[in-house]
Amino acid sequence: MARNGIQYEDVQRAIETLIQRGDAPSVQRIRDVLGTGSFTTISDHLREWRNRREENRDTPLPQNIPERLQDALLGLWQQAQEEAYEGLEFYRRQADDSIKEARSHTDQANRRSEDTQQRLEALGERLDATIARLEEKSSLLAHSDSELNQLRTQLEEREHRLGLRDTQIEQLSQERDRQEREHQKSIEEKEAAHRKRLAQEEARHETSENRLMQLLDGARNEKAELEKQWRRQNSQLEERLERLNSQIEEKRRALQEEERQHRELVLRTQQTEQQLNETRARNERLERDMEENGKELNRVRMELRVLQERLSRTPAPPFIY
């Protein structure tokens, strides 16, 4: 049923105007003549006009018309029907051509829409894959940062331990120097006391040679005893010094081992930082690819929007029965 607004009489007058111009009546041309109206309403009225025209085509002439006039009118009527058939056939061909052209445009628009939709889906899948790779790289980067922080913490602990070892070695060296100074001082004090006693014995030599000889022997014995004590103490000090040297050597080897581990740790840290830089560079490339994909996606969406707008502005073909 036609909606209120454009009436059948309005459409009929517009059709008559078009026929007088020599134009085939169509929904668009009728609407151009009327200046308003929906395509559905005009299409319904046009179909009704055609149905009425088909129904009135074979209507017989009144029987009370004179025979000569009836023959003339019948000839004119037949001629008018033939011309009407020819005009209708012409209009039908034009309508069929318009419908074919509209369907062709619609099919092309649908194909372009389907192609655009497929490209959009492909870009969406590509974007999802890129986002997944980016998340994976981000997780790897976070893991690398955590490992790097752990390595730096271990490096700081090793450096602190190396500092403590250096302090211990310095303290042991100072202790060894102090003991050597004390040993040397003790030897010098004993030699000074020995020289002092020898001087006293020489002063007494003038009074008693025998006593001097006894004292000299006693001094010699004492000196020998002192030398034995000195050698014993010197041997003990040397043994202690050797132990200290052995401890220092062990500390030095431990320090060398710590330094070797420190160098390996520094090398691992450098390698980790290099891997981190490479990972960051790959992430930057992925971000640039995502930006390019986003731009391509926006461009495809813009094309799809333009195609949809063009498709919405394209008039729908009339329904002709």
Secondary structure, DSSP 8 states (H G I E B T S, - for coil): ---SSS-HHHHHHHHHHHHHHT----HHHHHHHHS---HHHHHHHHHHHHHHHHHTTT----TTS-HHHHHHHHHHHHHHHHHHHHHHHHHHHHHHHHHHHHHHHHHHHHHHHHHHHHHHHHHHHHHHHHHHHHHHHHHHHHHHHHHHHHHHHHHHHHHHHHHHHHHHHHHHHHHHHHHHHHHHHHHHHHHHHHHHHHHHHHHHTTT-HHHHHHHHHHHHHHHHHHHHHHHHHHHHHHHHHHHHHHHHHHHHHHHHHHHHHHHHHHHHHHHHHHHHHHHHHHHHHHHHHHHHHHHHHHHHHHHHHHHHHHHHHS-------
